[in-house]
Amino acid sequence: MKPDHRIAKLARLLVHYSIGVKEREKVYISGSTASEPLLLELYQEVLRAGGHPRMRVELEDEKYHFYSTAQDFQLEYTDPFLLYELQTVDAVIQMVPDLNPYQLSSIDPQKKQKIVLAQKPVTETFLKRWGAGELRWVGTLCPTPSLAQEAHMSFDEYSEFVFACMNLNADDPIGFWKGISSKQQKICSYLDKAKEMRYIGQDTDLRFRCEGRKWINCDGKVNFPDGEVYTGPVEDSVEGTIRFTFPGVFQAEEIEDIFLRFEKGKVVEARAAKGEELLLTLLDTDERSRYVGEVAIGTNDSIDRFTKNMLFDEKMGGTVHLAIGAGMPQTGSKNVSAIHWDMLKDMRDGGEIYADGKLIYRSGEFLI
């Protein structure tokens, strides 16, 4: 892989725009050996900004050896060092998993569930501090051969796709994202006044209340690339059905043709053409994992294909997604769970969204 000047450009944007590192702040940086070029640039950029960088790097097949070798008491162990770091750092820059995406394909779903439950204190600490504005966080990625392979592209093609979605080919990418922020804020301000939403599409008629909840403008400050608006529905208000167009992906395992039916906010029926056992395991992670923590609308039209990576896929213009489990405190969501797992639906084939009975979105385009 040849060096790419856009890696340094991305590091500067993440450090100075996404999380705005200030002098003497503690910054946690995590990723794998595959993301070394970006990790190194981030480390240097945080130092230039006067911060204190702390690096945590994952090795190739590290997770596979842990899952396959660990005993139950090790699977159920909450890492106190990671917990302490999230209790004390000021900002986090985290790479999405970018090594072999299939390293955990043969692992028993019950083992994966144990890990998710063990990390619940970490998840809750992060969400509490992040929701209170005590912790800034951004998730991103560096193009890697594994991610390119998963997206069915060459490495060079995938790199161009990634940097185009991030708008890093522009002279002033920060200015671009500020423009996106202004445009999306108008949508959020409109939706903040809505009391009830309705999604209609193929095998889908889903209602939920959002009165008193806040719609969040995703403009590159939390995920990068970005491009969505989302909220946390009133927990017991989700009613109806939804069928997801794209496979749900959990630790590289695909769950295809997911159908969910809700009553009083809870999933009461769940089916999948493939991976149904894993779907049901995820839904039964804990007492709140059958409730919805997030509903969202993707707005990034530069993301024009499904790549099996939710960092990109959930931002795809013309789609909506729903996450079971933990809600984001910034929205007013009160749903607390060890899991937060997104599923994606295409709305470009005649899908409609209504706010308080008014049609505001059709076939992937806002009408407001």
C-alpha positions in Angstrom: 0.0 0.0 0.0 1.4 3.4 -1.0 1.2 6.4 1.4 -1.9 8.5 0.7 -1.8 12.2 1.6 -5.5 12.0 2.5 -4.7 9.9 5.6 -2.9 13.0 7.1 -5.8 15.1 6.0 -8.3 12.8 7.7 -6.2 12.9 11.0 -6.3 16.7 11.0 -10.0 16.7 10.4 -10.7 14.2 13.2 -8.5 15.9 15.8 -9.4 19.5 15.1 -13.0 19.3 13.7 -14.6 16.1 15.0 -13.4 16.1 18.6 -11.6 19.4 18.8 -8.6 18.4 21.0 -7.5 21.0 23.4 -4.2 21.4 25.3 -3.6 18.8 28.1 -6.6 16.8 27.2 -6.4 13.0 27.4 -7.2 11.3 24.1 -7.8 7.6 23.7 -7.0 6.2 20.3 -7.9 2.6 19.4 -7.5 0.5 16.2 -5.7 -2.4 14.8 -2.3 -3.0 13.2 -4.0 -2.7 9.8 -4.8 0.9 10.5 -1.3 1.8 11.5 -0.9 4.7 8.9 -3.9 6.6 10.3 -3.1 5.7 14.0 0.4 7.1 13.7 -1.0 10.3 12.0 -3.6 10.7 14.8 -1.0 10.2 17.5 1.2 12.9 16.0 -1.7 15.3 15.4 -3.0 14.9 19.0 0.6 15.8 20.2 0.7 18.8 17.9 -2.6 19.9 19.4 -1.1 19.7 22.9 -3.0 16.6 24.0 -2.0 13.4 25.7 -2.6 10.5 23.3 -3.1 6.9 24.7 -3.0 4.2 22.1 -4.7 0.7 22.3 -3.9 -1.5 19.3 -5.5 -4.9 18.4 -3.4 -7.6 16.8 -4.4 -9.9 13.9 -6.6 -12.7 15.1 -6.4 -11.5 18.7 -10.2 -11.7 19.2 -10.4 -15.2 17.6 -7.8 -16.6 20.1 -9.6 -14.9 23.0 -13.1 -16.3 22.1 -11.8 -19.7 21.2 -9.5 -20.1 24.2 -11.1 -18.2 27.1 -13.0 -20.0 29.8 -16.4 -18.7 30.9 -15.0 -16.6 33.8 -12.7 -14.9 31.3 -15.5 -14.3 28.8 -17.5 -12.7 31.6 -14.7 -10.5 32.8 -15.0 -6.7 32.6 -11.7 -5.1 31.7 -11.1 -2.6 34.6 -8.3 -0.8 32.6 -10.7 -0.1 29.7 -13.4 1.0 32.2 -11.0 3.4 33.9 -9.8 4.9 30.7 -13.4 5.6 29.6 -14.1 7.1 33.0 -11.2 9.5 32.8 -10.3 10.4 29.2 -11.6 13.6 27.5 -12.0 12.2 23.9 -11.9 8.9 22.0 -11.0 8.3 18.4 -11.9 4.7 17.5 -11.4 2.7 14.3 -14.1 0.3 13.3 -13.0 -3.4 13.1 -10.7 -3.6 10.1 -9.0 -6.9 10.3 -10.3 -10.3 8.9 -14.0 -9.8 9.3 -14.6 -13.5 9.5 -12.3 -14.4 12.3 -15.3 -14.9 14.6 -17.6 -16.7 12.2 -17.1 -20.1 13.9 -17.6 -18.8 17.4 -20.7 -19.9 19.3 -23.3 -17.0 19.5 -23.6 -17.7 23.3 -20.0 -16.8 23.8 -20.5 -13.5 21.9 -23.4 -12.8 24.1 -21.3 -13.3 27.3 -18.8 -10.8 26.0 -21.5 -8.2 25.2 -22.9 -8.6 28.8 -19.5 -8.4 30.3 -18.9 -5.1 28.5 -22.2 -3.6 29.7 -20.5 -1.5 32.4 -18.1 -0.1 29.8 -21.0 0.6 27.4 -23.1 2.3 30.1 -20.1 4.4 31.3 -19.4 5.5 27.8 -23.0 6.4 27.0 -23.5 8.2 30.3 -20.4 10.4 29.9 -21.0 11.0 26.2 -24.6 11.9 26.8 -23.6 14.3 29.5 -21.1 16.0 27.3 -18.2 14.9 29.4 -16.6 12.7 26.7 -16.2 13.4 23.0 -16.1 10.4 20.6 -15.7 9.8 16.9 -15.7 6.5 15.1 -14.0 6.2 11.7 -11.8 3.9 9.6 -8.7 3.7 7.5 -9.0 1.8 4.2 -7.5 -1.7 4.6 -7.4 -4.7 2.3 -9.8 -6.7 4.6 -12.4 -3.9 4.4 -11.9 -3.7 0.6 -12.4 -7.4 0.2 -15.5 -7.4 2.4 -16.9 -4.6 0.2 -16.0 -6.6 -3.0 -13.7 -3.9 -4.3 -10.0 -3.6 -5.0 -8.0 -1.7 -2.4 -7.5 1.3 -4.6 -11.2 1.4 -5.6 -12.2 1.1 -1.9 -9.8 3.8 -0.8 -11.3 6.2 -3.4 -14.8 5.2 -2.3 -14.0 5.9 1.4 -12.2 9.3 0.8 -15.0 10.4 -1.5 -17.7 9.6 1.1 -15.6 11.6 3.6 -15.2 14.5 1.0 -11.4 14.5 1.6 -10.7 15.2 -2.0 -12.0 18.8 -1.4 -9.7 21.7 -0.6 -11.8 22.5 2.5 -13.5 19.3 3.8 -14.2 21.0 7.1 -16.2 23.7 5.3 -18.1 21.0 3.4 -19.2 19.3 6.7 -20.2 22.6 8.2 -22.5 23.0 5.2 -24.0 19.5 5.8 -24.5 20.4 9.4 -26.5 23.5 8.5 -28.7 21.6 6.0 -29.4 18.7 8.4 -30.2 21.0 11.3 -33.2 22.3 9.4 -34.5 18.7 9.2 -33.8 18.1 12.9 -35.5 21.3 13.9 -38.6 20.3 11.9 -38.7 16.8 13.4 -38.2 18.0 16.9 -41.7 19.4 16.7 -43.2 16.1 15.6 -45.2 13.9 18.1 -45.5 10.7 16.0 -43.7 9.2 13.0 -44.7 6.5 10.6 -42.5 4.6 8.2 -44.3 2.8 5.3 -42.6 0.5 2.7 -42.4 -3.0 1.5 -43.7 -5.3 4.3 -43.4 -2.2 6.6 -45.8 -0.1 8.5 -44.1 1.1 11.6 -45.3 3.9 14.0 -43.5 5.4 17.0 -43.9 8.4 19.3 -41.1 10.9 19.5 -42.7 13.8 21.5 -40.2 15.2 24.0 -37.3 13.4 22.2 -34.5 15.2 20.4 -33.4 14.5 16.8 -29.6 14.6 16.5 -27.7 16.1 13.6 -24.9 13.8 12.6 -22.4 16.1 10.9 -19.0 14.5 11.3 -18.6 15.1 15.0 -19.4 11.5 16.1 -19.0 9.3 13.1 -16.8 9.9 10.1 -18.0 9.8 7.4 -21.4 11.0 8.6 -24.7 11.9 7.3 -27.9 11.0 9.2 -30.5 12.3 11.6 -31.7 10.1 14.4 -33.7 10.0 17.7 -34.7 7.6 20.4 -38.4 6.7 20.2 -40.6 6.6 23.3 -39.8 3.2 24.6 -43.2 1.6 24.7 -44.6 3.4 21.6 -43.2 1.3 18.7 -46.0 -0.5 16.9 -46.2 -2.4 13.6 -43.9 -4.3 11.3 -40.6 -3.7 9.4 -38.7 -5.8 6.9 -35.0 -4.8 6.4 -33.7 -4.7 2.9 -30.0 -5.3 3.6 -28.4 -8.1 5.7 -27.9 -7.3 9.4 -24.2 -7.8 10.2 -23.0 -8.7 13.6 -19.3 -9.5 14.0 -19.1 -10.4 10.3 -22.0 -12.8 10.5 -24.9 -11.9 8.2 -28.5 -12.2 9.1 -30.6 -11.9 5.9 -34.2 -10.8 5.3 -34.9 -9.7 8.8 -38.6 -9.2 9.7 -39.7 -7.7 13.1 -43.1 -7.1 14.6 -43.5 -4.8 17.6 -46.2 -4.4 20.2 -46.0 -1.7 22.9 -42.4 -1.1 21.9 -41.2 -4.7 22.2 -40.2 -7.1 19.5 -42.8 -9.9 19.8 -42.0 -11.7 16.5 -38.7 -12.0 14.7 -37.8 -13.9 11.6 -34.8 -14.2 9.2 -34.2 -16.2 6.1 -30.6 -16.8 7.3 -29.0 -16.4 10.7 -32.3 -16.5 12.7 -30.6 -18.2 15.7 -28.1 -15.3 16.0 -30.9 -12.8 15.6 -32.9 -14.3 18.4 -29.8 -14.5 20.6 -29.2 -10.8 20.1 -32.8 -9.9 20.9 -32.5 -11.9 24.1 -29.3 -10.3 25.3 -31.0 -8.7 28.2 -34.4 -7.4 29.3 -34.3 -4.2 27.2 -32.7 -5.6 24.0 -36.1 -6.2 22.4 -36.8 -2.5 22.6 -35.7 0.2 20.1 -32.9 2.6 21.1 -32.6 4.5 17.8 -34.5 5.3 14.7 -32.6 7.1 11.9 -32.6 8.4 8.4 -29.5 8.3 6.2 -28.6 11.4 4.2 -25.1 10.8 2.6 -25.7 10.4 -1.1 -22.0 9.8 -1.7 -22.5 6.4 -0.1 -24.1 4.7 -3.0 -23.6 1.0 -2.2 -23.8 -1.5 0.6 -20.4 -2.5 1.9 -21.3 -4.6 5.0 -19.9 -1.8 7.2 -22.5 0.1 9.3 -20.1 3.1 9.6 -21.0 3.7 5.9 -24.1 1.7 5.3 -26.3 3.4 7.9 -25.5 6.8 6.4 -26.5 5.8 2.9 -28.9 8.4 1.4 -32.4 7.0 0.8 -32.3 4.5 3.7 -33.6 4.3 7.2 -32.2 2.2 10.1 -33.3 1.0 13.4 -31.2 -0.1 16.4 -32.4 -2.5 19.0 -31.0 -2.0 22.5 -29.3 0.9 24.1 -30.5 4.4 23.2 -28.4 7.5 23.0 -29.0 9.7 26.1 -28.7 12.9 24.0 -32.1 12.0 22.4 -33.8 11.6 25.7 -33.9 7.8 25.3 -34.2 5.8 28.5 -33.5 2.4 27.0 -30.5 0.8 28.7 -29.0 -2.4 27.2 -25.7 -4.1 26.7 -26.3 -4.1 23.0 -26.9 -1.5 20.3 -27.3 -3.2 16.9 -28.4 -1.5 13.7 -30.5 -2.9 10.8 -30.9 -1.1 7.5 -33.9 -0.6 5.1 -33.9 0.9 1.6 -36.6 3.5 1.1 -35.8 4.5 -2.5 -38.4 2.2 -4.0 -41.5 4.1 -2.9 -40.9 4.2 0.9 -42.7 7.0 2.7 -42.2 8.8 6.1 -45.0 10.7 7.8 -44.7 13.2 10.7 -47.9 13.7 12.5 -49.8 12.5 9.5 -48.0 14.7 7.0 -45.9 13.1 4.2 -42.4 14.5 4.6 -40.3 11.9 2.7 -40.8 9.8 -0.3 -38.5 7.4 -2.3 -35.4 8.5 -0.4 -36.0 12.3 -0.6 -37.2 14.8 2.0 -40.1 16.9 0.9 -39.8 19.5 3.6 
